[in-house]
Amino acid sequence: MLKVLIPTIMMFPTIWMTSPKWLWTTTTTHGLLIALVSLTWLKLTSETGWATSNLYLATDPLSTPLLVLTCWLLPLMILASQNHINPEPLNRQRLYITLLVSLQAFLIMAFSATEIIMFYVMFEATLVPTLIIITRWGNQAERLNAGTYFLFYTLAGSLPLLVALLLLQQSTGTLSMLIIQYTQPLLLNSWGHKIWWASCLIAFLVKLPLYGVHLWLPKAHVEAPVAGSMVLAAILLKLGGYGMMRMMVVLGPLSKELIYPFMILALWGIIMAGSMCLRQTDLKSLIAYSSVSHMGLVAGGVLIQTPWGFSGAIILMIAHGLASSMLFCLANTAYERTHSRTMVLARGLQVLFPLTTVWWFTANLANLALPPLPNLMGELMIITTLFNWSPWTIALTGLGTLITASYSLYMFLMSQRGPTPNHITKLPPFHTREHLLMVLHLIPVLLLVMKPELIWGWCY
């Protein structure tokens, strides 16, 4: 654990002491080296449980894929932001990269924490750098409104969780994940216990986000700069799914009778968020709503608490993280050239950028779960689990899959095909940096196609 955490912390002096000429090169290289070192965790992942580096930081087959994804994403965020941030004063460039690195440090500690209260603190700490990135480097005037939504939705959901954790500590005497799953915390038979159960989950359902408490997500995504959108879609949403998995182990018997309202919202959210995608005109808004739809499926898989549900949720979270991050990068490259996210005004780009159209096509196919990509494996496992739980769910999940295919094709056709407007015929060409960024998103996806057991081994 420390072999990655210490180099991440050592990036802070690197950022502030390196010469301006080499700032972006040095930080990207440093981030890539950390990402490569983090791949050694996959080798250590086994069915035996926790691999501890000390009492408070440890990895297990559930957290390892998310930790590796976190480390892999930092150099990609720095690469993607370069063009957007370069014109700014040097100190602001350094501050921007510092915020991204601090976000990675908080996420590493959140995913590897063995104490639930430490996980809670790091879960909340990620708010601060994300909020500064959205409100300071966002593009539109609405960014302050988006930051307020993001902050208050998350805080309002997580305060009941803090009270619930203090009650749990009082009743069991420990909040260590290594011990707590073997203790029976409460008798769980009164209304108070049902409220305690709900308060344990609501913070994570808001972060995921569950349909109904999702309004902060499209706002935050649309207003954030490219790195903010990437980290939100790829990792911060996954904190919600990861926290749910950890807490479901503790919540025990009450889950069977209390999951129904949340399950209905999750399944209905798949349909509704997908339908909203079909009427979006803003490219980033469409990708943001597609995240809500996919996370509804993840919530359904986790709430059922079966080995297949959990494994499917993990696979879908990792695959969605890579696919949606790639889509946000592509949307940003189009925005930097056309200065518009409205699909009607920036369409027909296939004629101008044929190679980029290949990246768009690949990212859209990953988003709609084309075989043999890991997105399909995750979706099929969750849909099978839901069908086993109740055959009626196949109507909602099947319709959701059709809608996903529809809006993915709609997004591709609207942005790449059709007549090219006259005002965008003389756009600057794509850089090698941007093509490298797309390749670095696709390499992990192809690795998971060839060796899916890297993330599939978490049986419950």
N, C-alpha and C positions, 0 to 999 in steps of 0.2 A: 504493500500500500504506500509506504513512505517513498519508495523508489519513483513514484509518479507525483506524489503530493509535494515533496521537497523541490524537484525541478520546476513544478508549476509556480511555487512561491518564489523561486529564484528568478523567475521571469520579470518580477517587479523591478529589481535593480537593472536588469538587462534593458528594459524598456526605457528607463530614464537616463541611463548612462551611455547607451550606444549613440553613434554619430547619426545626425539627421539623414545622411545619404543612405545609410544601411538599416534604418529603423524597420522598414517593412520586411526586408529580406531576412534580417536576423530573427525577428519575432516569429515569422512564418516557419523558418527552419527549426527554431527552438520548439515551436508547437508540434511540428511534424515528428521530431525526435521523441517527444513525450508520447505522441500517439502510437509510434512504433513500439516503444517500451511497454505501453499499456496492453499491446496484443499478447504479451506473455501471460496475462491473467487468464486468457482463454485456454491456455494449455493446462493451467492449474485447476480449472473448473472440473469438478467431479461430483458424483452422486453422494459423496460422503458428508456434504454439508459445508460448514464454514472453514475458510482458510484465513486464520487470524494473523495480523502483524502485531497487534497488541490488543488489550482488553476492550478498547473503544472503537477501533477501526478494523473491519474485516470484510472479506468478500465471500459471496456464496453464488451458486449458479443462477440465482434470481438477479442479483445486483451486477454481476460481472459484465453481461452484454451492455447494460445501460452505462456502466463506467467507461467501457471501451468506446461507446458511441460519443460520450461526453468529451473524451480526450481527442477523438478523431475530428470532432466538429470545430475545435478552436482554430487550427490552421486554415480550415475552409472559411470560417467567418472572417479571418484577417485578410485572406485572399479576395473574398467577395467585396469587402469594404474599401479596398485600396483606392479605387477610382473616386468613390463618393467622399472620402475623408481627406485625400491628398491636398486639395486646394486650401484646407483650413490651416490656421497657425500651428506651429510644431507642438506646442504644449497641449493643444486640444487633441492632436493626433495621438500623443502619448497617453493622455487621459482616457481616450476612447479604448485603446488597446488594453490599458490597465483595468478598465471596467470589465472587458471581455475575459481577461485572465482571472480577475477576482470571482467572476461568475463561475468559471470552471472550477476554481478552488472550492467554492461553497458547494457546488454540485457533487464533486468527488467526495467531500465529507458527508453530504446528505446521503448519497447512495451507499457509502461504506460504514455509516454509523451503526453500532450495535445497540446503543441506548436510544430508546424512542424519543426521549426529550431532546437529545442532541440532534436527531433527525428533524424534529420540529423546529429547532432554532435555525438550522441550516436551510430548511424549507422556507422559512420566513426571510432569512438573510438574502436569498436570491432575488427578493423583491426590490432591494435597494439599487443594485447596478442596473437591473432591467428597467426600472422606473426612470433612472437618469438617462439611459440610452434612448428610451422612447421620447421623453419630454425635451431632451436637449438636441438630439440628432434626428428627430422625426421630420418629415417633409412638410406637412400641412399645419394650418392654424389649429386644427382639431386635436393636435397631439396632447395638449394639456388635459382636455376632456377625456381622451383615451387613457392617459396615465391615471387620472382620478378613478375612472371605472375599474381599471386593473387593480389599483391599490385597495379600494374599498370592498370590491367583491371578494378578493382574496383574504383580506383581514377579517371581514364579517364572517366568512366561512370558517376561518381557522381559530378564532377566539373560543368557540364552543369546544374545539378539539383540545385546547390547552386545559380547560376545566376538566374535560373527560380524562385526560392523561393524569392530572393531579389526583382525581378520584381513583384511578387505576393504581397509581403508586401507593395510595393510602390503603387500598384493599389487599394488594398482593405483596407490597414491600419491595418491589423491583420494577424497573422499566427496561430491563435488558432483554433484547430479542432472543438472546441465547437461552434464557431461562424461562421467559414469560409464557412461551407456547406450551410448556409442560405444567403450568399452574392453572387452576380453575379460578378466575378472578372473582366472579360474583354469582349469586344464584340465578340471576336474570329472570325474574318472574313478575316484577312490578312495572308500573308505567314509568317510574323513574329510570329503571334499567333500559327501557325502550328508548327513552330520550337520550340516555347515555350512549346507546348503540348508534343512534342517528347522528349525534354530535361528533362521534369518532369518525364517521364517514363523510360528513357534509363538506369539510375542508377539502378533501381529496376529490369529491365529485365536482366542486366548483373549479378546482384547478384542472380537471381532466379535459374539458368541462362537460358535464351532463347537460342535455338539452333542457332549457328552462332557466339555467344559471350560466348561460353561455354568452350573454350579450357583451361582456368585456372583451372576448377573444377577437371577433372581427374588427372592433375598434382598435385594439392594441396592434393587431397584425397590419392593418392598413396604414396606421400612422407611424409604425416603427421603421427605422432604417433597415437595410437588408440583413445585417447581423442580428438585429433584434428579432426580426421575423423568423430567421433560421433557428435561433436558439429557443424561441418560444415554441415553434412547431415541432422541432426535433427532440427537445429534452425537457423543457419546463412542463409541458403537458404530461410527459411520462412520469414526472414526480407524483402526479395524482394517481395514476395507475399503480405505481410502485408502492405508494403509501397505503392504498386500498388492499393490496395483496398482503402487506405486512400486518395490517390491522385485522383483516378477516380471520387470520390465524387465531387472534385473541378473542374475537367477538363470539365465536362458537355458536351455541344452540339457537340463539335468538334470530340468527341470519335467515333461517329457513322460512320463518313466517313474516319477516319484515322487509324482505327484498322486493316484494311485489310492486309497490309504487315506483321504486327506483328502476326496476326492470322495465316497467311500462314506459317510463320517461325515456330510458335508453333506447328501446326499440322504436318508439314513436319518433325519437330524435334522429334516428338513421334516415327515416322517410322524409321528415320535415326539413332537416338541414340539407339533404340531397336535393329536395325540391327547390329550396331557396337558391342553390347553386345554379339551377337552370334559368333563373331570371336575373342573375347578376350581370352588370355591365362592367364593373371594376374587376380587373384581373386578380389583384391581391385579395379582394373580398371573396371572390369565388374559391380561391385556394384555402382561405381561412374557414369558410363554411364547410368545405370538404373535410377539414380536420375534425370539425364537430361531429360530422356523420361517422367518420371512422372511429372516433373515440367512444361513440355510443356502443359500437360493437365490442370494443375493449371492455367497457363497463359491464356489459352483459356477460362476457366471458368470465370476468373476475367475480361478479356477484354470485354465480352459481357454485363456485368453490369445488370444482372437479379438476383432476390433473390435466385433462385435455383443455378445459377452459383457461386454466392458468398458463399452460404452455402456448396455446393459441394467442392469448393476450400479449405475452412477452414477444412472440414472433411478430405479431402485427404492429406492436409499438416500435420495435426496431426498424422494421421494413417501412412503416409509415414515416418515421423520423427521417430516414434517408430520402424517400421519394418527395415528401413535402418540402424539405430543405432545398432539394434540387429545383423544384418548381418555383420556390421563392427566388432562388438565384437567377433563374431564367426570366422571371417576371421583372426582376431588377435590371438585368442587362437590356431588356427591351425598353424599360422606362428611362434608363440613362441615355438612350439614343433618341427615342421618340418624344420624351418628356410628357407622356400620357399613359395612364393605366386603363383608359377606356378602350375596350376591345374594338369598337367600331372605328375609332380613329387610328388605331395602330394594328392594322391587319394586313394580310398578304405578304408577310415577311419571308415566306419560303423562297420567293424569287431573289430576294436580296441576300439572305443568309441560309443557304441550303444545309450546311453542316449543323447549324444551330437548330434547324427544323428536325434533324435526326435526334438531337438531345431532347427537344420538346416531345417528340413522338415517344421516345423511350420513357421519359418521366411520366407521361400520361398513361402509358401501358402499365407501368409499375403502380400508378395510383388506382387504376381500375382492376388490378390483381390479375394480370395475364400469367398463365402458366408458362414456365416453371418458377416464376419469381416468388420470393418468400411471402409477399403480401397475400398471395392466393392460399398458401399453406396456413397462415394465421387465420384468414377469414373462414376457410373450410373447417378448421378445427373448432372455431367458436360457433359457427352455424350448426355443425353436427352436435355439439354440446347442448346448444339451445333447443334443437329439435328433440334430443333425448329428454330434456327437462320438460318441454311441452311441444307437441307436434304443431300447435297453432302458430308458433313463432316463425315457421318456415315461410308463411305468407309475407310477414314483415321483412325478414332478412332477405328473402328472394327478391321482393320488390326493391329493397334498398340496393341490392347488387345491380339490378337493371338501371336504376336511377344513376348510380355511380358511373356505369359505363356511358350513359347518356351525357352527363355533364362533362366527363373527361373528353369525349369526342367533340362536344360543343366548344369546350375551351380550345382544343387543338385547331378545329376548323375556323373558329372566329379569329384566332391570333395568327395563324400561319397561312391559311388558304384565302381564296377570294381575290378581288382586284386590289392592287396596291395603291393607296391614295397618293396623289402627286406630291403632297408636302413631305413625304418620307422617302422619296426615291434616292436621296443623296446622303444616306446615313454613313457614319464611319464604320469600318469593318470591325469584326470581333477580334479580341486580342488572344494570344496564346494562353495568357493567364486565365481567361474565362473558359476556354476549352479544357484546360488542366483541371479547373474547378469541377466541371461536369464529370470528367473521368474519375476524379477522386471520390465523387459521390457514387459512381457506378461500380467501382472496384469492390467495396464491401457487399453490395447487392449480389454481384456475381460470385463472390466468395461464399455467400450464404446459400446460393443456388447449388453450388458444388459440395458444400459441407454444412448442411443445415443443423447438424447435431451441436454446433458451436453455441446455438441459442435455444435449442429445443429440449435440452436435457433437464429442465427444472420440473420434476414431478413432485406432486404435493402429497 
